[in-house]
């Protein structure tokens, strides 16, 4: 059971057995301190249709990595693979591997709930649980039995303060989160994700449904998370990718076209295809 519910998951995918997948375990390598996640010869598909093919790259530890590319390029599918959020989606399959600190995320000894504690996720639209504001923040800490009941309010205060929401909600912790604005709900969900102290945080277009002020708040917060946390963000907003990320991976037509330091990718791309995309000529 994941402590972070997926709002995109439909009843047709819940409770289904995991689809058959072909994992070709990569040669496990010791964590070198520089790489948090490493896809190796990774191909992702739904049914017979490949979404991404032969992806090998490094997600640098303690940095923000942006996944950019046109709609349908496989950004979200790749992101959701990093904590196995796709596993129960009908037709999903993969070959190749993803290493987290040098170990396959599909290794038989990897427990899914433990993986998702290490690799948390924030979705495109806010998805508060139908419980109080405080219980939302502490849901993961309760599920993982990280602290005692008497410490829950401290956890809530610490995380809500970290995301800049404490002042607005400290007197209404028992209220429904659905009375909060969209931006506040997204901050609440971020506080919930951070409360379980993940090593990696996956962000799937976290500001696409928010107004400019809320977007600015989220972006500023993302920059405060590193280098203590590794962040991977999917965004269609090229200006946002340029503002918040240290590294950028450009995906297009089922391929990884280019990856490298964000400044290099945007200002001195190695591939003409990348140059056309970051200049807004397609996508």
C-alpha positions as CSV (number, residue, x, y, z in Angstrom):
1,X,0.0,0.0,0.0
2,X,1.3,3.4,-0.9
3,X,0.9,6.3,1.5
4,X,0.5,8.6,-1.4
5,X,-2.7,8.0,-3.4
6,X,-2.6,8.4,-7.1
7,X,-5.5,10.6,-8.3
8,X,-5.1,9.4,-11.8
9,X,-5.6,5.7,-10.9
10,X,-9.1,4.5,-11.9
11,X,-11.2,1.6,-10.5
12,X,-10.2,-0.5,-13.6
13,X,-6.5,-0.5,-12.4
14,X,-6.9,-0.8,-8.7
15,X,-6.5,-4.2,-7.2
16,X,-5.3,-5.8,-10.4
17,X,-2.3,-8.1,-10.3
18,X,0.9,-6.6,-11.5
19,X,1.4,-7.0,-15.2
20,X,4.1,-9.3,-16.5
21,X,7.3,-7.3,-17.0
22,X,10.7,-8.2,-18.3
23,X,13.4,-6.9,-16.1
24,X,16.9,-7.4,-17.3
25,X,18.8,-6.7,-14.0
26,X,21.6,-4.2,-14.6
27,X,24.9,-4.8,-13.1
28,X,24.5,-3.4,-9.6
29,X,27.0,-0.7,-8.9
30,X,27.9,0.8,-5.6
31,X,26.3,4.1,-4.8
32,X,29.0,6.7,-5.7
33,X,27.4,9.6,-3.9
34,X,26.7,11.4,-7.2
35,X,23.9,9.3,-8.7
36,X,20.6,8.7,-6.9
37,X,18.6,7.0,-9.7
38,X,20.0,5.4,-12.8
39,X,17.8,4.0,-15.6
40,X,19.8,1.5,-17.6
41,X,18.7,0.4,-21.1
42,X,15.1,1.2,-20.0
43,X,12.2,0.7,-22.4
44,X,8.7,1.5,-21.2
45,X,5.5,0.4,-23.0
46,X,1.7,0.1,-22.7
47,X,0.6,-3.0,-24.5
48,X,2.5,-3.3,-27.8
49,X,3.2,0.4,-28.0
50,X,6.6,1.6,-26.7
51,X,6.5,4.9,-25.0
52,X,10.3,5.3,-24.4
53,X,13.1,3.2,-25.6
54,X,16.7,2.5,-24.4
55,X,16.9,5.2,-21.7
56,X,20.2,5.3,-19.9
57,X,21.0,8.3,-17.8
58,X,21.9,9.5,-14.3
59,X,19.6,11.5,-11.9
60,X,22.1,13.4,-9.8
61,X,21.8,13.2,-6.1
62,X,21.0,16.5,-4.3
63,X,20.0,18.3,-7.5
64,X,16.8,19.3,-9.3
65,X,16.4,17.4,-12.7
66,X,13.8,18.6,-15.1
67,X,12.1,16.2,-17.6
68,X,11.0,18.2,-20.6
69,X,9.5,17.4,-24.0
70,X,6.3,17.6,-26.0
71,X,3.0,16.1,-24.9
72,X,3.2,12.3,-25.4
73,X,7.0,12.1,-25.2
74,X,6.9,9.8,-22.1
75,X,7.9,12.3,-19.3
76,X,5.3,11.3,-16.8
77,X,5.6,7.6,-17.7
78,X,9.3,7.8,-16.9
79,X,8.7,9.7,-13.7
80,X,6.1,7.3,-12.4
81,X,8.4,4.4,-13.2
82,X,10.9,5.7,-10.6
83,X,8.7,4.7,-7.7
84,X,6.8,1.9,-9.6
85,X,3.5,3.9,-9.7
86,X,2.8,2.4,-13.2
87,X,3.1,-1.2,-12.0
88,X,-0.7,-1.8,-11.7
89,X,-1.7,0.2,-14.8
90,X,-3.3,-2.2,-17.4
91,X,-0.8,-3.1,-20.1
92,X,2.2,-1.4,-18.6
93,X,5.5,-3.2,-19.1
94,X,9.2,-2.5,-19.1
95,X,12.6,-4.0,-20.1
96,X,15.9,-2.9,-18.7
97,X,16.2,-1.6,-15.2
98,X,16.2,1.4,-12.8
99,X,18.8,1.5,-10.0
100,X,18.2,3.3,-6.8
101,X,21.5,3.7,-5.0
102,X,22.9,0.9,-7.2
103,X,20.0,-1.6,-6.5
104,X,17.2,-2.5,-8.9
105,X,13.8,-1.1,-7.8
106,X,12.3,-4.4,-9.1
107,X,14.6,-6.6,-7.0
108,X,12.5,-9.2,-5.2
109,X,13.8,-7.9,-1.8
110,X,12.4,-4.4,-2.5
111,X,9.2,-3.8,-0.6
112,X,6.9,-1.4,-2.5
113,X,5.8,0.7,0.5
114,X,9.4,1.1,1.6
115,X,10.4,2.2,-1.9
116,X,7.7,4.8,-1.9
117,X,8.8,6.1,1.4
118,X,12.3,6.7,-0.1
119,X,10.9,8.0,-3.4
120,X,7.9,10.2,-2.8
121,X,5.6,11.9,-5.3
122,X,3.5,15.0,-5.8
123,X,0.9,14.9,-8.5
124,X,-0.2,17.4,-11.1
125,X,-3.4,18.3,-9.2
126,X,-3.8,18.5,-5.4
127,X,-5.1,15.3,-3.9
128,X,-5.8,15.8,-0.2
129,X,-7.1,12.8,1.6
130,X,-10.7,13.1,3.0
131,X,-9.5,13.7,6.5
132,X,-8.4,16.7,8.6
133,X,-5.6,19.0,7.6
134,X,-3.4,17.7,10.3
135,X,-4.2,14.0,9.6
136,X,-3.3,14.7,5.9
137,X,0.2,15.8,6.9
138,X,0.8,12.9,9.2
139,X,-0.8,10.1,7.2
140,X,2.5,8.8,6.0
141,X,4.2,9.0,9.4
142,X,1.4,7.1,10.9
143,X,1.4,4.4,8.2
144,X,5.2,3.9,8.6
145,X,5.0,4.3,12.4
146,X,7.8,6.8,12.3
147,X,6.8,8.7,15.5
148,X,4.4,8.3,18.4
149,X,0.9,9.7,18.6
150,X,2.1,12.5,20.9
151,X,4.5,13.8,18.3
152,X,2.0,14.1,15.4
153,X,1.2,17.7,16.0
154,X,4.9,18.5,16.1
155,X,5.3,16.7,12.7
156,X,2.4,18.7,11.3
157,X,3.8,22.0,12.5
158,X,7.3,21.3,11.3
159,X,6.2,20.3,7.8
160,X,3.5,23.0,7.4
161,X,6.0,25.6,8.5
162,X,8.5,24.2,5.9
163,X,6.1,24.7,3.1
164,X,4.9,28.1,4.3
165,X,1.4,27.0,5.3
166,X,1.5,27.0,9.1
167,X,0.4,30.6,9.6
168,X,-2.7,30.1,7.5
169,X,-3.8,26.8,9.0
170,X,-2.5,26.6,12.6
171,X,-5.9,27.4,14.1
172,X,-7.8,25.1,11.8
173,X,-5.9,21.8,11.8
174,X,-9.1,19.8,12.3
175,X,-10.8,21.5,9.3
176,X,-11.3,19.8,6.0
177,X,-8.4,20.4,3.5
178,X,-11.0,20.9,0.8
179,X,-11.7,24.4,2.2
180,X,-8.2,25.5,1.3
181,X,-7.4,27.1,-2.0
182,X,-5.9,25.0,-4.8
183,X,-2.4,26.4,-4.1
184,X,-2.8,25.7,-0.4
185,X,-4.0,22.2,-1.1
186,X,-0.9,21.6,-3.2
187,X,1.3,22.9,-0.4
188,X,-0.5,20.6,2.0
189,X,0.2,17.6,-0.3
190,X,3.8,18.6,-0.5
191,X,4.0,18.8,3.3
192,X,2.5,15.3,3.4
193,X,5.1,14.0,1.0
194,X,8.0,15.6,2.9
195,X,6.8,14.3,6.3
196,X,8.1,10.8,5.6
197,X,11.6,12.2,4.9
198,X,12.0,10.8,1.3
199,X,15.4,10.7,-0.3
200,X,13.9,11.5,-3.8
201,X,10.8,13.6,-4.6
202,X,9.1,13.2,-7.9
203,X,7.0,16.2,-9.1
204,X,4.5,15.7,-11.9
205,X,3.7,19.2,-13.3
206,X,3.1,20.4,-9.7
207,X,2.2,24.0,-10.6
208,X,0.2,23.4,-13.9
209,X,-3.1,24.0,-12.1
210,X,-2.0,26.9,-9.9
211,X,-2.0,30.7,-10.3
212,X,1.3,32.6,-10.7
213,X,1.6,33.4,-7.0
214,X,1.2,29.8,-5.9
215,X,3.5,28.7,-8.7
216,X,6.2,31.1,-7.4
217,X,5.8,29.8,-3.9
218,X,6.2,26.2,-5.0
219,X,9.2,27.0,-7.2
220,X,11.0,28.8,-4.4
221,X,10.3,25.9,-2.1
222,X,11.7,23.4,-4.6
223,X,15.0,25.2,-4.5
224,X,15.2,25.0,-0.7
225,X,14.9,21.2,-0.8
226,X,18.2,20.6,-2.5
227,X,20.9,19.5,-1.8
228,X,19.3,17.6,1.1
229,X,16.8,16.0,-1.3
230,X,16.9,14.8,-4.9
231,X,14.1,16.3,-7.0
232,X,12.8,15.2,-10.4
233,X,10.2,17.5,-12.0
234,X,8.1,17.0,-15.1
235,X,7.1,20.3,-16.6
236,X,5.8,21.7,-19.9
237,X,6.9,25.1,-18.8
238,X,10.4,25.7,-20.3
239,X,10.9,28.9,-18.4
240,X,10.1,26.9,-15.2
241,X,12.6,24.2,-16.1
242,X,15.2,26.8,-16.7
243,X,14.5,28.6,-13.4
244,X,14.4,25.7,-11.0
245,X,16.5,22.8,-12.4
246,X,20.2,22.0,-12.3
247,X,20.0,19.2,-14.9
248,X,17.6,18.7,-17.8
249,X,16.6,15.6,-19.7
250,X,14.9,16.2,-23.1
251,X,12.6,13.5,-24.4
252,X,11.0,13.4,-27.8
253,X,9.3,10.7,-30.0
254,X,10.1,7.9,-27.6
255,X,13.8,8.8,-27.2
256,X,16.1,10.6,-24.9
257,X,17.5,13.3,-27.2
258,X,19.8,15.1,-24.8
259,X,20.6,15.4,-21.1
260,X,23.1,17.6,-19.2
261,X,23.4,20.7,-17.2
262,X,20.3,22.9,-17.7
263,X,22.3,26.0,-18.8
264,X,24.1,23.9,-21.4
265,X,20.8,22.3,-22.7
266,X,19.0,25.6,-23.0
267,X,21.8,27.9,-24.2
268,X,24.2,25.5,-26.0
269,X,22.3,22.4,-26.9
270,X,24.3,19.6,-28.6
271,X,21.4,18.5,-30.7
272,X,19.6,20.5,-33.3
273,X,16.3,18.9,-32.2
274,X,16.9,20.2,-28.7
275,X,17.7,23.7,-30.0
276,X,14.4,23.8,-31.9
277,X,12.4,22.6,-28.9
278,X,13.8,25.0,-26.3
279,X,13.4,27.9,-28.9
280,X,9.7,27.0,-29.1
281,X,9.7,25.9,-32.7
282,X,7.7,22.8,-31.9
283,X,6.0,21.0,-29.0
